[in-house]
Amino acid sequence: MHQTPSGGAGHGAAATDGELMSIGTVLNLLRDEFPDITISKIRFLESEGLVEPQRTPAGYRKFSASDVERLGHVLRMQRDHYLPLKVIREHLDAMERGEAVPLPRLGRQREGEAGPEPAEGPVAARIGRAELLAAAGIEEQELVEWESYGLLAPLPDGAYDAEAATVASLVVELGRFGIEPRHLRVMKAAADREAGLVDQVVAPLRRHRNPQTRAHAEARTKELAGLTVRLHAALVQTALGVRLP
């Protein structure tokens, strides 16, 4: 069992007081800080050796407070530093051995950090096809079908943007309610139109000669994306006459 490095997501430990937790409980604990976390993502991180929960005789996962804290570290390093899982695992393992190791710096930087952007722009986090299948818990045939509907698309080198794992997990979750991938094409079309609108606004910044101005374009894109997502959610809730927690 991994021993958790000091610091980090302490609220999980406080909430459980040493008791073992189901994967559903862990999901709820992590969602406060990581709203996009899914059971499929937790299982994927386990399959990659980032966390090692105990197993009951019946095969159910049971997580300790240190497991939850470690998951928080992993998700935070993915979100804030764009590190690949292999690098995160090696970093945490070194910390557990008591080694004082600096956090690796790879390509893409956090907003507000000093330093020039690469000439070709920030490096996007990405995952391979096998990783995507494992993260979503789907088969190759399903992924091919989803690609035919435009819900997912590989990059030129065959890999996927890391956000594809979130998309795939949500498609799986909606499928449990009888919403088939072909029904989601209208959502993809709407998302493409919204993305096109945002792109029109930030395009002049991206073409600017000043590297700082080009870096500002990414921050502006994130801000506008967040606003469009919030507006979309509010419009859907209004149309349905419901309010989500």
N, C-alpha and C positions, 0 to 999 in steps of 0.2 A: 504494500500500500504506500502511495506517495505521502510524504510528509510535506505539509504546506509551508511555503516561505512566510516569514513574518510580514504583517501588514496586509492591507487589501480588504476583501469583502467580508468584514467582520460581522455584518448583520445576520448572515446565515447561521453562524456559530451561536450567536446570542439567542436566536429564535428557537434553536433546537436543544441547547444545553446538553450536548453530547449524545443525544439520541440519534439513531440511524433513521434516514428518511427515504421515502419512495422517490422515484424520478419525477412524479407529478408535484410533490412538495418542493423539490429542488427547482423545478421549472417556475413555480410561483415565487420562490425566494429571489431568483435571478431576474425576473421580469421587471422589477422596479427599476433596475439600472440598465437592463438589456431587453427592451420591449419586443425585439424581433426573435428572441431565443425560442427554440422549439425542442420538443422531445427528440426529434430526428437529429438536431444539431448536437444535443448532449450525447446521444448514442454514437454519432460520428466522432466526436472528440474522444470518447472512450475507445473506439476502434483504432484511433491514431495514437493511443497510449498516453494521452494527456491526463487522464484520470482513471483510477482503477477501483470502482465501487465493489463492495462485497456482494456476494450472491447468496440468496436463501436456498435451501434444498430444492425448492420448486423452480429456481432459476431467476427469481425476481431481483432486480438491482436494489441495493441499499447503500445510501450515501452517508458519509460522516460529515461533520461540520468542516473538517479540513478539506474534504473533497469539494464541498461547495465553494470554499475560499479559493481553492486552486482553480476551479472553473472560472471564478470571477477574474483571477489573474490572467488566465488564457484569453478570455473574451475581451478584457481591457487592453491587452497588448495587441490583439487583432484590430480592435476598433481605433485605438489611439496611435499605434505605431505601425500598423499595416504589415506586421511580421508574419511570415509563413509558419505553419504549425511546427515544422521540423526545427526551426530556429527557436521558437517559443519553448518547445520541449527541452531542447539542449540547455537553454538559459535557466529554466526552472530546476532541471536536474543538477546543474552546477551550483545553484543557490542552495539546494538541499544538501549538497556535499560540503557546504560551508565555504565555498569559494566566492570571493568578492569579484563579481563579474559585472562590467558595465552593460547596460541594455544595448543590444545591437541597433545600429542605425542603417536602415535599408531604404534606398530610393526615396520614397514618398515621405514628406515631413508633416508634422502636426501643424495646424494653423497657428500662426503667431511665432513660430520658431524661426530663428535667424538662419541664414544660409541660402545660397542660390538654388533655384530649381534647375533640374537638368534641362538641357537645350530642347529636348523633345517633349518636355512637360512631365508631370508627375507620373510615377510608375503605379499602375493600378494593381491592387491585390487580385490574385486569380487562383483558380483551382483546376485540376485536371478532370477529365471526363469520369474516370473511375471514382475520384473523390466526390464528385457531384452525385453520382448514382448512390454511393454509400451514405452521403449526408441526407438525401431525400428518401432513402429506403425503397428505391424503384428499380425496375429492370431496364435493360437497354431498349427494349421495344417501346416502353412507355416514353422514354426520353425522345426517341425518334418521332413518336406521335406528337409530343408537345412541340418539338422543333418544327414540325410540319404546319402547326397552327401559329407559329411565330412567337410562342410564349418564352422560348429560350433560343439562344443562338450562340454558337461557339465563336471565339475570336479567330483571326486569320491563322494563328498557330495551333488551333484545335483546342486550346484551353478555354475556360469560361471566367467571366468576371465573378468575383467572390459572392456578389449579391445574387447570383444565379441560384445558390443554395437556398437562400431565403425564398426566392420565387418558387422553386421546386417544392419546398416544404409547405408553402401556402396552397399550392395547387393540390397537394396531397390532402391537406386539411379540408379544403372545400369539397374534394371528392367524397369525403365521408358524409356530406350532406346531400349527395346526389348531383352535385354540380360538376359536369364533365369538362375536360379541357377544351373541347370545341366550343363550349358555352362562354369561355373566357376570352375569346378573340375580340369581343367588343371592348373588354377592359384593356387589352393590349393596345387596341387602336386608340382609345382615349388617352392612354399613357403616352403613346407616341406623339399625339397632338400636343399634350401638355409639355413634353420634353422639347418639342420643336419651338414652342412659345418661349420657353426659358432660354433655349439656345440663341434665339434671335436677340435677346437682351444682352447676353454675355459675349456674343461673337466678336464685337468690336474690341473688348478687353483681351480676348485670346489672341487677336491678331496684332496687338500692340508690340512695339519693339522693346519696351522696358520689361525686363524679367519680373520685377515686382508687380507690375500691372497685370502680367499674365498669371502670376501666382494669385493675385486678388480675384481673378476670374473664377478660379476654383472655389474660393470661399463664397463668392456671390452666387455661384451655381448651387452650392449646398444650401444656402439660405433660401433661394427661390424654390428649390426642390422641396424643402421642408414646408414652405408656405403653400405650395400647390397641393401637397399631400394632405395638409390640414384642411384646406378648402374642399378638396374632393371628399374627404371623410365627412365633413360637416354637411355637404350637399346630399350625400347618400343618406345620412341619418335624418336629415330634414324630409327627404322624399319618402322614407320609410316610417317617419313619425316615431323614431326611437332615439334614445340617448344612451351611448355606450359609457361604461364606467371609466 
